[in-house]
Amino acid sequence: MLCLRCSRAHRVDPDCLSPPAENKYGVLSNFYKSPIKINDHTYPTVEHYFQSQKFPGTRHEKDIRNARSPGEAGEERSVMCARWC
């Protein structure tokens, strides 16, 4: 089995399931740093993808995808929504 935390193939180790200090929910969080590739675009976290899909096909989608952190991706979306909504 491929460990989601350390990206090595091994039996599930409780140490690998414990959340890192910066993320109390660990691998179950949208903020977990694990790049995903969807439709030829790579997103640093699930949160980046989730927030970017509120503006599909626009430059805002790219800005959110390229945000430095998942929190920044959400903030970027909030700023854009305030302008558009």
N, C-alpha and C positions, 0 to 999 in steps of 0.2 A: 504494500500500500504506500502511496506517495504522501508523505506528511505535508500538510498545508503550511505549517509554520516554518519548517527548516528546509523544505523542498528536497528531502532525501527519501529514498524508498526504505522503509523499515516498519517494524510493528509499532502500533500506536503507543507512544510513550506519554505518560501523564505530564511530563515536563513540557512536551511539545503542545499539549492541549491547554496548558495554563496561559492565560492572557499576558501579553507583553505589558510592561509598565505604562506605555502611552495609550493603551486601549483595553479597557476593562472587560470587553466582551470577546476579545481575541478573534479567532478565525470566523466567528459567527457574525461579526460586525460588518456593516457596509463600509466602514472606515479602514478595515484591515488592508494592509498594503500587499495586494496580490493582483498584478496586472491581468486584465482580461482583454481579449481581442474579439471584437464584434464588427462585422461588415468592413473589414480591412482597417479598422481604427483600434488603437490600443488605448485602454483607459487604465490609469494607475490603481483605481479602486472601483468597487461596485457603486459607491456613492457618486464618483465622477460620472459614470454612465447614467445613473438614475437622474441626476440633476441636468445633464446635457440633453436628455431626451424631452425636456420641457421646451426645447427650442430646436427641433430637428430640422436639418438642412439650412441652418443659418450660421453666420460667423460666431454667434453666441455659443452654439454647440461646441465649436472648436476652442473657444476661449475657456469654457468650463472644462473640457477634456484636458486642457493644458494647465489648469490651475495647479499650484504647488502642493496643495493638501486637500483632503476631502472637505475640511471645514471651509477652506477658501472657495472650493467649487460651489458649496451651498451659498456662501456669501455673494459670489459672483451672480448666481441665479437670482438671488433676492434683489440685487441692484438692478438687474435687467428687467425683472418682473415689475419693479416699482416704476421703471420708465415706460413699460409697455402696457401694464394693466390699468 
